[in-house]
Amino acid sequence: MITQGGLPVVRIKLVNGCHILSVLPICGTVSSISFVDKSIVSTLQLQSRKASLSVAGIHGSQYFKTEIVPIALSAQEKSQSMATVQLYVHEKMNSVDQIIDLQGLKDRYPHLRNFRNQSFNLNEVQVILGQDFYDIHHPIEFKKSDDKTAPWALKSKIGRALSGPLPAKQAATLTTTATSVSEEKLASQLNNWWDIESYASNCDFTGHTKDEQRAIITLEKITRFTGERYEVGLPWREEEVKLPNNFYSAMGQLKSLERCLQKDDTLRKYYQETIDTDVKADCVRKVQQVELSETRDWLQWYLPHHPVINPRKPAKFKRVCNAAAEYQAVVLNDKILSRPDLLQSLIAINFCFQEQQLALSAYIEAIIFQVVVPSDDNRCLRFL
């Protein structure tokens, strides 16, 4: 069995107790996860649990809420279940209304004689088996014709399927027997298919999670341009933030760091230079004793810091401030809203490299801090 795009389709059985349903899944590696049509959930009376899903395509990532259901799967000819798979629920799968005439293909190509004479319509597809269950549907045998326009015969654990090109005559027959399948419609469907990494999903996306939406709204409120730099506050989770004073904990970690640096003069020298460089660039400033006394009882937090060395580049290292350090069961990161992923999708970036004849890339030598934190919040970014 075959689609015009060459993706294998093979009939299987889904089982839930005494409920058995014969379905057509698309099998392939174009999807990293597996889906099932929502109608099957009610038909088989499946128990589901809520889940959030990120779908990545060439235009970035999208998040939407869905469900996951466990389903026992078996080959069409076998009564015993092969495996229990976890499938994401799809609201409605929109497949092409296209009939596949297996008998016509078998009459033309002898290497397809082991296939049953079961023609089918692609609009019957209700399951997508992706890479997460590749062990079930990956080809273990294949046969091909000397005719390069002929489809390949594949055999997997769940049955036989066709993959590859359709002959021109068969493709023409498919076009005339399908109901209102125009080139424009097929192009639109193909575009939507690849636009979400071949998941064939048309779900209504909610965009970001509630916390991420809240973080975006908060950042818009607390961000302003000072005339030289942007000033951005910390997006706190709570209106009234409470933090214990972790000065003595940070001091203990600093003494431990000093003992480590005393064993390596070169590392100690470079480590001091990183701080001096940030001070010179006005990225950090020294807090005077008067300010420390005045803000002793105010909201504040001290960030432990340490060097991170790349074994491949021992001459280079980073000074990292640890906002995940815990003190009295409190972690600074937990008090701040997580930022949404605003970076461009890596898939989209890779596609851009194929748009023109020449591509340029650059290496980031260093990051220069250009954002100012207001005084009410920078007390929570102190370090010793």
VMD Tcl script that draws the C-alpha trace (Angstrom):
set ca {
  {0.00 0.00 0.00}
  {1.33 3.41 -0.86}
  {0.66 7.13 -0.73}
  {1.65 9.53 -3.51}
  {4.43 10.77 -1.23}
  {5.75 7.26 -0.90}
  {4.96 6.75 2.81}
  {4.08 3.14 3.71}
  {0.54 2.31 4.83}
  {-0.33 -1.13 6.25}
  {-3.51 -2.32 7.95}
  {-3.19 -3.24 11.64}
  {-5.43 -3.93 14.64}
  {-5.82 -1.82 17.77}
  {-7.02 -3.65 20.87}
  {-8.43 -2.50 24.20}
  {-9.83 -5.43 26.16}
  {-12.72 -6.87 24.15}
  {-12.73 -3.90 21.77}
  {-10.86 -4.49 18.48}
  {-10.55 -2.04 15.61}
  {-8.88 -2.45 12.21}
  {-7.18 0.77 11.10}
  {-4.75 2.15 8.54}
  {-1.61 3.82 9.90}
  {1.04 5.78 8.02}
  {4.44 4.34 8.96}
  {7.62 6.32 8.54}
  {10.47 8.32 10.02}
  {9.20 11.77 9.06}
  {7.49 12.10 12.46}
  {9.38 11.73 15.72}
  {6.23 10.83 17.68}
  {3.03 8.87 17.01}
  {-0.58 10.06 16.75}
  {-4.07 8.56 16.82}
  {-7.33 10.14 15.66}
  {-9.63 11.27 18.49}
  {-12.53 9.19 17.14}
  {-10.61 5.99 17.96}
  {-10.33 7.00 21.63}
  {-14.11 6.93 22.07}
  {-14.59 3.89 19.84}
  {-12.16 1.75 21.86}
  {-13.12 3.42 25.17}
  {-9.50 4.27 25.93}
  {-8.32 5.94 29.14}
  {-6.25 9.03 28.43}
  {-4.09 11.43 30.40}
  {-3.46 15.10 29.69}
  {-0.21 16.21 28.07}
  {1.43 19.24 26.45}
  {3.13 18.78 23.11}
  {5.70 20.83 21.23}
  {5.52 20.54 17.45}
  {8.60 21.82 15.61}
  {8.55 22.90 12.00}
  {10.41 25.24 9.68}
  {8.58 28.24 11.18}
  {9.53 27.43 14.78}
  {7.96 25.51 17.65}
  {4.34 25.55 18.80}
  {2.83 24.18 21.97}
  {-0.65 22.75 22.35}
  {-2.52 20.68 24.89}
  {-3.54 17.15 23.98}
  {-3.87 13.68 25.51}
  {-1.87 10.44 25.53}
  {-3.53 7.03 25.30}
  {-2.03 3.52 25.64}
  {-3.16 1.12 22.91}
  {-2.29 -2.53 22.28}
  {-1.23 -3.08 18.66}
  {-1.03 -6.23 16.54}
  {-0.61 -7.25 12.92}
  {-3.82 -7.72 10.93}
  {-3.33 -11.49 10.53}
  {-2.28 -12.15 14.15}
  {-4.44 -12.48 17.24}
  {-1.71 -11.83 19.80}
  {-0.76 -8.27 20.68}
  {2.75 -7.21 19.62}
  {3.21 -4.18 21.86}
  {1.43 -1.46 23.80}
  {2.13 1.94 22.30}
  {1.63 5.44 23.72}
  {-0.05 7.67 21.13}
  {-0.81 11.40 21.18}
  {-4.43 12.21 20.42}
  {-5.04 14.18 17.23}
  {-8.30 16.14 16.96}
  {-8.93 15.16 13.34}
  {-6.62 13.73 10.72}
  {-7.09 15.23 7.28}
  {-5.83 12.78 4.66}
  {-6.13 12.94 0.89}
  {-9.21 11.29 -0.61}
  {-7.23 8.94 -2.84}
  {-7.89 5.31 -3.77}
  {-4.97 2.89 -4.08}
  {-5.66 0.07 -6.56}
  {-3.45 -2.80 -5.39}
  {-4.79 -5.26 -7.96}
  {-3.73 -2.97 -10.79}
  {-0.25 -2.64 -9.33}
  {0.09 -6.42 -8.83}
  {-0.92 -7.08 -12.45}
  {1.84 -4.76 -13.64}
  {4.64 -5.64 -11.21}
  {5.36 -9.33 -10.38}
  {7.41 -8.47 -7.28}
  {4.16 -7.30 -5.61}
  {2.36 -10.66 -5.98}
  {2.47 -11.43 -2.23}
  {0.20 -8.47 -1.46}
  {-3.49 -9.06 -0.79}
  {-6.03 -7.68 -3.26}
  {-7.24 -5.05 -0.84}
  {-7.61 -1.60 -2.34}
  {-8.06 1.24 0.14}
  {-8.59 4.97 0.40}
  {-6.04 7.22 2.09}
  {-8.81 9.11 3.87}
  {-9.13 6.02 6.08}
  {-5.75 6.77 7.75}
  {-6.34 7.28 11.49}
  {-2.89 6.55 12.97}
  {0.65 7.86 12.42}
  {3.43 5.61 13.67}
  {6.60 7.64 14.11}
  {10.20 7.12 15.15}
  {9.27 6.49 18.80}
  {7.96 3.05 17.73}
  {10.27 2.46 14.79}
  {11.06 -1.08 16.02}
  {7.49 -2.09 15.14}
  {7.28 -0.83 11.56}
  {10.86 -0.58 10.27}
  {11.51 -2.63 7.08}
  {13.16 -6.01 7.64}
  {12.90 -7.12 3.99}
  {12.33 -5.35 0.69}
  {11.89 -6.14 -3.00}
  {12.29 -3.77 -5.92}
  {11.82 -3.84 -9.68}
  {14.30 -2.99 -12.39}
  {11.82 -0.30 -13.36}
  {12.86 2.76 -11.35}
  {9.32 4.16 -11.51}
  {7.90 1.11 -9.72}
  {7.06 1.06 -6.01}
  {9.13 -0.99 -3.58}
  {7.66 -3.87 -1.58}
  {8.49 -3.62 2.13}
  {7.97 -6.14 4.90}
  {7.92 -5.25 8.60}
  {6.74 -6.91 11.81}
  {3.22 -5.60 11.28}
  {2.84 -6.60 7.63}
  {3.61 -5.69 4.03}
  {3.54 -2.17 2.61}
  {4.47 -0.29 -0.52}
  {6.85 2.66 -0.63}
  {8.38 4.70 -3.37}
  {7.09 6.17 -6.64}
  {3.85 5.35 -8.42}
  {3.88 4.73 -12.17}
  {2.55 7.58 -14.29}
  {-0.53 5.63 -15.40}
  {-1.45 4.74 -11.83}
  {-0.95 8.34 -10.72}
  {-3.29 9.53 -13.50}
  {-5.90 6.96 -12.46}
  {-5.66 8.17 -8.88}
  {-6.25 11.74 -9.94}
  {-9.40 10.88 -11.93}
  {-10.90 8.56 -9.31}
  {-10.30 10.92 -6.40}
  {-13.05 13.41 -5.58}
  {-12.03 17.02 -6.30}
  {-8.29 16.55 -5.77}
  {-6.75 19.53 -7.57}
  {-3.05 20.34 -7.90}
  {-3.57 23.45 -5.77}
  {-5.21 21.42 -3.01}
  {-2.48 18.79 -3.09}
  {0.21 21.50 -2.98}
  {-1.50 23.12 0.00}
  {-1.75 19.79 1.83}
  {1.87 18.97 1.07}
  {2.94 22.40 2.35}
  {0.98 21.91 5.59}
  {2.45 18.43 5.94}
  {6.08 19.56 5.79}
  {5.35 22.78 7.66}
  {5.06 20.81 10.90}
  {7.71 18.22 10.16}
  {5.31 15.81 8.44}
  {3.09 15.24 11.45}
  {-0.02 15.96 9.34}
  {-1.41 17.87 12.29}
  {-3.91 20.72 12.11}
  {-4.45 21.20 15.84}
  {-5.35 24.56 17.33}
  {-2.16 25.76 18.97}
  {-2.26 27.60 22.28}
  {1.18 29.11 21.59}
  {3.01 29.28 24.90}
  {2.17 27.85 28.30}
  {0.37 30.04 30.84}
  {3.62 30.74 32.71}
  {5.37 31.68 29.46}
  {2.52 33.98 28.43}
  {2.65 35.56 31.87}
  {6.42 36.00 31.54}
  {6.01 37.78 28.17}
  {3.36 40.15 29.59}
  {5.52 40.82 32.67}
  {8.63 41.53 30.60}
  {6.69 43.97 28.40}
  {5.66 45.89 31.54}
  {9.07 46.02 33.22}
  {11.21 46.70 30.13}
  {12.14 50.26 29.20}
  {14.83 52.08 27.21}
  {16.99 54.45 29.27}
  {18.44 56.26 26.26}
  {21.60 54.16 26.26}
  {20.52 50.65 27.21}
  {17.43 48.63 27.86}
  {16.50 48.20 31.51}
  {14.77 44.92 32.34}
  {13.64 43.82 35.78}
  {13.36 40.25 37.04}
  {10.00 38.63 36.16}
  {9.06 37.46 39.66}
  {6.45 34.75 40.07}
  {4.96 36.42 43.16}
  {3.90 39.99 43.78}
  {5.54 40.01 47.22}
  {8.83 38.15 46.87}
  {10.45 36.75 50.00}
  {14.04 35.48 50.03}
  {16.23 34.50 52.98}
  {19.57 36.29 53.24}
  {22.08 33.70 52.00}
  {25.19 35.83 52.63}
  {26.91 33.34 54.92}
  {26.12 30.41 52.60}
  {27.63 32.29 49.64}
  {30.64 33.22 51.79}
  {31.25 29.55 52.59}
  {31.15 28.66 48.90}
  {33.51 31.55 48.13}
  {36.08 30.25 50.63}
  {35.83 26.82 49.03}
  {36.43 28.44 45.63}
  {39.45 30.34 46.96}
  {41.01 27.11 48.23}
  {40.53 25.64 44.76}
  {42.08 28.67 43.03}
  {45.08 28.67 45.37}
  {46.10 25.35 43.85}
  {46.24 26.81 40.32}
  {47.96 30.18 39.88}
  {47.04 30.45 36.19}
  {43.36 29.75 36.81}
  {43.31 32.23 39.70}
  {44.86 34.92 37.49}
  {42.41 34.42 34.63}
  {39.48 34.19 37.03}
  {40.35 37.57 38.52}
  {40.70 39.00 35.03}
  {37.14 37.99 34.13}
  {35.83 40.00 37.09}
  {38.08 42.97 36.31}
  {36.93 42.93 32.68}
  {33.25 43.00 33.70}
  {33.90 45.85 36.13}
  {35.72 47.84 33.44}
  {32.88 47.23 30.97}
  {30.39 48.45 33.58}
  {28.67 45.06 33.59}
  {29.16 44.70 37.36}
  {29.93 47.22 40.09}
  {31.40 47.02 43.58}
  {28.84 47.53 46.34}
  {30.07 50.02 48.91}
  {29.89 49.36 52.64}
  {27.39 52.17 53.14}
  {24.97 50.58 50.67}
  {25.43 47.19 52.32}
  {24.49 48.65 55.68}
  {21.48 50.50 54.33}
  {20.11 47.45 52.51}
  {20.91 44.87 55.19}
  {17.22 44.09 55.82}
  {16.06 44.57 52.23}
  {15.35 41.86 49.66}
  {18.69 40.44 48.44}
  {20.38 37.25 47.24}
  {24.02 36.29 46.69}
  {24.91 34.18 43.68}
  {27.61 31.53 44.18}
  {30.02 31.39 41.25}
  {32.66 29.02 39.92}
  {34.78 28.42 36.80}
  {33.61 26.07 34.04}
  {36.41 24.68 31.92}
  {35.97 23.12 28.49}
  {38.32 20.09 28.28}
  {38.69 20.72 24.53}
  {39.72 24.33 25.18}
  {41.61 24.29 28.50}
  {42.92 27.81 27.90}
  {39.38 29.20 27.92}
  {36.81 29.02 30.69}
  {33.69 30.80 31.89}
  {32.78 32.30 35.24}
  {29.30 30.97 35.93}
  {26.91 32.33 38.55}
  {24.75 29.56 39.96}
  {21.14 30.76 40.27}
  {20.07 27.16 40.95}
  {21.89 27.07 44.31}
  {19.60 26.21 47.20}
  {19.49 27.84 50.63}
  {16.87 27.03 53.28}
  {14.84 25.17 50.61}
  {14.75 28.31 48.44}
  {16.14 28.54 44.88}
  {16.33 31.87 43.04}
  {15.38 30.28 39.72}
  {12.15 28.97 41.23}
  {11.14 32.50 42.19}
  {11.47 33.79 38.61}
  {9.18 33.02 35.67}
  {10.78 30.87 32.98}
  {11.26 32.70 29.72}
  {9.60 31.29 26.58}
  {11.73 29.94 23.77}
  {12.05 32.94 21.43}
  {14.98 31.56 19.44}
  {14.64 30.64 15.80}
  {14.06 26.94 15.13}
  {17.22 25.05 14.18}
  {15.22 23.35 11.44}
  {14.34 26.75 9.97}
  {17.97 27.85 10.15}
  {19.11 24.72 8.30}
  {16.52 25.33 5.58}
  {17.82 28.90 5.14}
  {21.23 27.50 4.19}
  {19.61 25.93 1.10}
  {17.89 29.08 -0.18}
  {20.95 30.72 -1.79}
  {24.19 29.58 -3.41}
  {26.46 30.99 -0.70}
  {26.05 30.73 3.07}
  {27.94 32.63 5.76}
  {28.44 31.60 9.37}
  {30.12 33.36 12.27}
  {31.62 32.42 15.61}
  {30.62 34.34 18.74}
  {33.84 35.35 20.44}
  {32.25 36.94 23.49}
  {28.93 38.16 24.82}
  {28.71 41.79 25.91}
  {25.99 42.56 28.44}
  {23.75 45.35 27.17}
  {20.79 45.05 29.56}
  {20.62 46.95 32.85}
  {18.84 45.48 35.87}
  {17.04 48.08 38.05}
  {18.37 48.65 41.56}
  {15.36 47.04 43.24}
  {16.21 43.74 41.52}
  {19.99 43.83 41.15}
  {20.36 43.28 44.89}
  {19.28 39.71 44.13}
  {22.18 39.33 41.69}
  {25.01 40.12 44.08}
  {28.09 37.92 44.35}
  {31.09 37.87 46.67}
}
mol new
graphics top color blue
foreach p $ca { graphics top sphere $p radius 0.5 }
foreach p [lrange $ca 0 end-1] q [lrange $ca 1 end] { graphics top cylinder $p $q radius 0.2 }
display resetview
